């Protein structure tokens, strides 16, 4: 069984300051891990993914995440927040072993507020 | 490139009514999915399809039905709407499972309210 926990439901940052969104996962197999972003009234968009290659993953819009197996974490960071980063972010885990159908488990989401 | 298109964007239903949420994709993806999103709960998989003519239940299938007669279309039907089905519904598609698992392309969502 797999699960994912996003440790903060809301994060508030000032424009130009760093952003940290925390994610811990549980998986019986070597997982794939993803971060998706959802802007208001829009669908989800893939930010970045980890699939057992480099543990530091760079994504779009200056975001990156580091896979730490010993800590079962996949935290998302950005050095300098922009107003356009205000959105909801979802950490997602996938069991690579299951090839038939996409069995994804979504975290509950972290809503990011960026203050001017 | 339209990607994944859902209709309608908003709908209000009375208890017991039925309706179909439409979803179509123009990327020739063989996998398609329906999720519901409730506040603080992330997304829950309702049904998915690995190709035309093949569908399977996800985590929360009760009260819903799907069909997949073509690669492009994957409608979701609510037969007897209940207040518990008030949610935002997302259709998504992906090229294949396996190593591409997780790279989904989402529609903009359909907000359904059942009163």
Interface residues (C-beta under 8 A of the other chain):
Chain A: X9 X32 X34 X41 X42 X43 X44 X45 X46 X49 X51 X90 X92 X94 X95 X96 X98 X99 X100 X101 X102 X103 X104 X105 X106 X107 X108 X109
Chain B: X4 X31 X33 X40 X41 X42 X43 X44 X45 X48 X50 X56 X90 X92 X94 X97 X98 X99 X101 X102 X103 X104 X106 X107 X108 X109
